[in-house]
Amino acid sequence: MSHLRDMAATAGMTLQDRRGERQEQAPPPEGELVVVDHPAAVGGLDPHQWIIVHTRSFEDSVEAMMAAAITFRPREAVSKLSTWLAFANYLTLHGAAPVDDLSTVVNAVMGAEPAVSHAKDDRGTHALSHYGSLPVAANATATWTPDIFSYTLGQEREGGSPEIDLIGRGRILVYGPDITLTSGEWKIEAEFDFLVFDDVVDLRFDWGHAEDTTTGFYKIEKAGRYKIEMTRSWLTNQTAELRLWVQHGMLHGQIHFLGAVVSRIA
């Protein structure tokens, strides 16, 4: 933030740091640069007054944001970043001007100091690749790897892994990753390996936001690799979640969840 403040001073502007404020901001007077960290704060402002800051490389930008999100688990960081990228997409569609190569602001948005060094983490790059160019393309796609989903363990909400033991009562097995999608029709293709012995398994998949989902029921009768496709329309920017349930109790069997590919089809 100090770097941005210095740049504003060089341009003869004053900087108002209003991060943490969620109420709508009044249009700033001439010569004042306002920084906010919540989309609700810009509701009353003209998008033409906004500047979208990004680096020349989408991959470098996402890696920098992942490194800056040091207080979040990786899957939480990816979810948070998707909200900001959807916000940037909205502003771009409504007249905001892009600016290249000011990567320090990416870190400032996350509320953390720029990382000196960090291990390469490409989870965000793959999971958020539908934001690789703004505005989001009609055929944008993203790969959601297994490690950004959440897995139950028995009756516990967390603690599981993509290699899921089906033994036990009917329950939710997989959920997440709560990544924000823009308006449009989005298709998800989820893959999993199914291992079971002389049994039939009824699975349920939900695809959507919160309780507003498309739901499909599938009967699995033999071992093998399966792909489930589902589509749903997003009317506005909202988080997206895939949920996988086993519908009844099981005495044996295993599912290996392989992740999903998400694509915008309209």
VENRAPE-V361413 format. One record per pair of residues at least 6 apart in sequence whose ideal C-beta (glycine too) atoms are under 8 Angstrom apart, sorted by the first residue. I is the first residue (numbers start at 0). GAP is how many residues later the second one is. D is the distance in whole Angstrom. If there is no record, write none. Layout:
i=<I:I>
gap=<GAP:GAP>
d=<D:D>
//
This chain:
i=<0:0:0:2:2:3:3:3:3:3:3:3:4:7:7:7:8:11:12:12:12:13:13:13:14:14:14:14:15:15:15:15:15:16:17:17:17:17:17:18:18:18:18:19:19:20:20:20:21:21:21:22:22:23:23:23:23:23:23:24:24:24:24:24:24:25:26:26:26:26:27:34:35:36:36:38:38:41:41:45:46:46:46:46:46:47:47:47:49:49:49:50:50:50:50:51:51:51:51:51:51:51:51:52:52:52:52:53:53:53:53:53:53:54:54:54:54:54:54:54:55:55:57:57:57:57:57:58:58:59:60:60:61:61:61:61:62:62:62:62:62:62:63:63:63:63:63:64:64:64:64:64:64:64:64:65:65:65:65:65:65:65:65:66:66:66:66:67:67:67:67:67:67:67:68:68:68:68:68:68:69:69:70:71:73:73:73:73:73:74:74:74:74:74:74:76:77:77:77:77:77:77:77:78:78:78:78:78:79:80:80:81:81:81:81:81:81:81:82:82:82:83:84:84:84:84:85:85:85:85:85:86:87:87:87:88:88:88:88:88:88:89:89:91:91:91:92:97:102:103:106:106:106:122:122:122:125:125:125:125:126:126:126:126:126:126:126:127:127:128:128:128:128:129:129:129:129:129:129:129:129:129:130:131:135:135:135:136:137:137:137:138:138:138:139:139:140:140:140:140:141:141:141:141:142:142:142:142:143:143:143:143:143:143:143:144:145:145:145:145:146:147:147:147:148:148:148:148:148:148:148:148:149:149:149:149:149:149:149:150:150:150:150:150:150:150:150:150:151:151:151:151:151:151:151:151:152:152:153:154:154:154:159:161:161:161:161:161:162:162:163:163:163:163:163:163:164:164:165:165:165:165:165:165:165:165:165:166:166:166:166:167:167:168:169:169:169:169:169:170:170:171:171:171:172:172:172:172:172:173:173:173:173:174:174:174:174:175:175:176:176:176:177:177:177:178:178:179:179:179:179:180:180:180:180:180:180:180:181:181:181:182:182:182:182:183:183:183:183:183:184:184:184:184:184:184:184:185:185:185:185:185:185:185:185:185:186:186:186:186:186:186:186:187:187:187:187:187:187:187:187:187:188:188:188:188:188:188:188:189:189:189:189:189:189:189:189:189:189:190:190:190:190:190:190:190:191:191:191:191:191:191:191:191:192:192:192:192:192:192:193:193:193:193:193:193:193:193:193:193:194:194:194:194:194:195:195:195:195:195:195:196:196:198:198:198:198:199:199:199:200:200:200:200:200:201:201:201:201:201:201:201:202:202:202:202:202:202:202:202:203:203:203:203:203:203:203:203:204:204:204:204:204:204:204:204:204:205:205:205:205:205:205:205:206:206:206:206:206:206:206:206:206:206:206:207:207:207:207:208:208:208:208:208:209:212:212:212:213:213:213:215:215:216:217:217:219:224:230:232:233:239:241:243:243>
gap=<16:34:107:101:105:11:29:31:98:100:101:104:10:6:7:25:6:19:18:19:20:17:18:19:17:18:19:20:12:16:17:18:19:18:7:16:17:18:23:16:17:18:92:17:18:15:17:20:16:18:19:17:18:16:17:18:19:20:21:9:11:16:17:19:20:18:17:18:19:22:6:73:6:72:74:44:48:8:49:49:43:44:47:48:49:46:47:48:41:46:47:45:46:47:48:36:39:40:44:45:46:47:82:46:49:52:53:7:34:44:45:46:52:6:9:45:46:47:48:51:44:45:67:71:73:74:75:63:66:43:42:45:19:62:63:66:55:57:58:59:61:62:39:42:43:50:51:12:16:19:41:42:44:45:59:8:11:12:15:52:55:57:58:40:48:51:54:38:39:42:44:45:46:47:7:8:11:12:41:43:42:45:41:8:47:49:50:73:74:72:73:74:75:101:102:47:45:46:49:50:70:99:101:98:99:100:101:160:30:43:47:45:46:49:97:98:99:157:97:154:156:25:43:46:49:95:45:94:95:96:151:150:8:43:46:42:45:46:47:93:148:92:147:6:42:43:42:36:11:10:6:7:8:22:24:25:16:17:18:19:15:16:17:18:21:50:52:14:51:11:12:13:14:6:7:10:11:12:51:132:133:134:9:8:46:48:128:127:46:126:128:124:125:126:123:124:120:121:122:123:37:119:120:121:116:117:118:119:33:35:98:115:116:117:118:114:16:111:112:113:15:28:29:31:13:25:26:27:28:93:108:110:7:8:10:24:25:26:27:7:8:9:10:11:13:22:23:106:6:7:8:19:20:21:22:23:6:7:14:13:14:16:13:12:94:95:96:97:91:93:9:10:90:91:92:93:88:89:7:30:35:80:84:86:87:88:89:83:84:85:86:81:82:80:75:76:77:78:79:74:75:71:72:73:71:72:73:82:84:68:69:70:83:66:67:68:69:65:66:63:64:65:61:62:63:60:61:57:58:59:60:53:56:57:58:59:81:83:52:55:82:51:52:53:54:49:50:80:81:82:46:47:48:49:79:80:81:45:46:47:48:54:76:77:78:79:42:43:44:75:76:77:78:19:41:42:43:52:54:72:73:74:38:39:40:71:72:73:74:15:37:38:40:52:54:67:68:69:70:34:35:36:37:67:68:69:33:34:36:52:63:64:65:66:31:32:33:62:63:65:7:26:28:29:30:31:32:59:60:61:28:58:59:60:61:24:26:27:56:57:58:55:56:51:52:53:54:19:20:21:18:19:45:49:52:15:16:17:18:44:45:46:14:15:16:17:41:42:43:44:11:12:13:14:39:40:41:43:10:11:13:23:25:37:38:39:40:7:8:9:35:36:37:39:6:7:8:9:23:24:25:33:34:35:36:6:24:32:33:25:29:30:31:32:31:19:28:30:16:17:18:12:14:30:8:10:6:33:34:33:6:22:18:11:13>
d=<6:7:5:5:8:7:8:7:8:7:6:6:5:7:4:5:8:7:5:6:5:7:5:7:8:5:8:7:7:6:7:5:7:5:7:6:7:5:7:6:6:4:7:7:8:7:7:6:5:5:6:7:7:7:6:7:4:4:8:6:6:5:7:7:6:7:7:6:7:7:5:7:7:6:6:7:5:7:8:8:8:5:4:5:5:8:4:7:5:4:8:6:6:8:5:5:6:6:5:7:5:7:7:5:5:4:7:5:8:7:7:7:8:4:7:7:6:8:5:7:6:6:7:8:7:5:8:7:5:7:7:6:7:4:5:6:8:7:6:7:7:7:5:5:6:8:8:7:5:8:5:8:8:6:7:7:6:8:7:8:5:7:5:8:4:4:7:7:4:4:4:8:7:6:8:4:7:7:5:7:6:7:7:6:7:6:8:7:7:7:5:7:7:7:6:7:6:5:5:7:5:6:6:6:4:6:8:7:8:6:6:8:6:8:4:4:8:8:5:8:8:6:6:4:8:7:8:4:7:6:4:7:8:8:6:7:5:5:5:5:8:8:7:7:4:5:5:7:8:6:7:4:7:6:6:6:7:4:8:6:6:7:5:7:5:7:6:6:7:8:7:5:7:6:8:4:6:4:8:7:8:7:8:7:5:8:7:7:8:6:7:7:6:8:7:5:6:7:4:7:8:7:5:8:7:8:6:8:6:7:8:6:5:7:6:5:4:6:6:5:8:7:4:8:7:6:7:4:6:7:7:7:8:6:8:7:5:5:8:7:7:3:6:7:7:7:6:8:7:7:5:6:6:6:8:8:4:4:6:8:8:7:8:8:6:4:7:8:7:5:5:7:6:5:7:7:8:6:8:7:7:6:4:7:4:6:6:6:6:6:7:7:7:5:7:5:5:5:6:7:6:6:7:5:5:6:6:7:8:7:7:4:5:6:7:5:8:6:7:8:7:8:4:7:6:7:6:6:7:5:7:5:7:7:8:5:7:8:7:6:8:5:6:6:7:7:6:5:8:6:6:7:5:8:7:5:4:7:6:8:6:7:6:7:6:7:6:7:5:7:5:8:5:5:7:5:8:8:6:5:7:5:6:7:5:6:5:8:8:7:7:5:8:6:8:8:8:7:4:7:7:5:8:4:7:7:7:6:8:8:5:6:5:6:7:5:8:7:4:7:7:5:8:6:6:8:6:8:8:6:5:6:4:7:7:7:8:6:7:4:7:6:7:7:8:7:6:6:7:5:7:5:6:7:6:7:7:6:8:7:4:6:7:5:8:6:7:7:6:7:7:7:5:8:8:7:4:6:7:5:7:6:6:7:7:6:8:4:7:5:7:7:4:8:6:5:8:8:4:8:5:8:8:6:8:6:5:7:7:7:4:6:6:7:8:7:8:8:5:7:4:7:6:8:8:7:7:8:7:8:8:7:6:8:7>
//
